[in-house]
């Protein structure tokens, strides 16, 4: 659904929309793998993600940090119109 180089939003855990106040993130890579909710805790991941089921995941750059195996369901389309820009620069 998304392609490398594309800007996307991180979606809130309640799926209400983008996380408020969070900047858009950059898609770096798309592939199939097991999503990682907690990159450093495999046991916690098993509580949230089926460890047997590969899905479409992405590596993203978020605030200068690369996050790996982000589930496609956890990101959403970005539109510049989504940003409230003050035209006066205040």
SULPEBEL-V636203 format. One record per residue. N is the residue number from 1. RES is the residue in one letter. SS is DSSP state (h for helix, s for strand, l for the rest). OMEGA is omega in whole degrees, -180 to 180 (* if undefined). NEAR is the number of other ideal C-beta (glycine too) atoms within 8 Angstrom. Layout:
n = [N/N]
res = [RES/RES]
ss = [SS/SS]
omega = [OMEGA/OMEGA]
near = [NEAR/NEAR]
//
This chain:
n = [1/2/3/4/5/6/7/8/9/10/11/12/13/14/15/16/17/18/19/20/21/22/23/24/25/26/27/28/29/30/31/32/33/34/35/36/37/38/39/40/41/42/43/44/45/46/47/48/49/50/51/52/53/54/55/56/57/58/59/60/61/62/63/64/65/66/67/68/69/70/71/72/73/74/75/76/77/78/79/80/81/82/83/84/85/86/87/88/89/90]
res = [X/X/X/X/X/X/X/X/X/X/X/X/X/X/X/X/X/X/X/X/X/X/X/X/X/X/X/X/X/X/X/X/X/X/X/X/X/X/X/X/X/X/X/X/X/X/X/X/X/X/X/X/X/X/X/X/X/X/X/X/X/X/X/X/X/X/X/X/X/X/X/X/X/X/X/X/X/X/X/X/X/X/X/X/X/X/X/X/X/X]
ss = [l/l/l/l/l/l/s/s/s/s/s/l/l/l/l/l/l/s/l/l/l/l/l/l/s/s/s/s/s/s/s/s/s/l/l/l/l/l/l/l/l/h/h/h/h/h/h/h/l/l/l/l/l/l/s/s/s/s/s/s/s/s/l/l/s/s/s/s/s/s/s/h/h/h/s/s/s/l/l/h/h/h/l/l/l/l/l/l/l/l]
omega = [180/-178/176/-178/-178/173/179/174/167/-176/177/-177/177/178/-179/-179/180/176/-176/178/-180/179/174/179/-176/175/179/-173/178/180/177/179/175/178/179/175/180/-174/-176/-175/-178/-180/178/178/-178/179/-175/-174/175/-176/-180/-171/175/179/172/179/-178/164/-177/170/-177/-179/177/-180/177/176/-176/174/177/-178/179/179/-176/179/-179/-179/176/172/177/179/178/-175/177/-177/176/-175/180/179/-179/*]
near = [3/9/6/7/5/9/7/13/14/11/12/10/4/4/6/4/7/10/8/5/3/7/4/7/13/9/16/9/7/9/7/6/8/12/12/11/7/7/7/3/7/5/6/9/14/8/5/6/11/5/7/3/7/5/10/9/16/13/11/13/9/9/4/4/6/8/11/8/11/13/11/11/5/8/15/8/5/10/5/5/4/7/5/3/4/6/4/4/4/3]
//
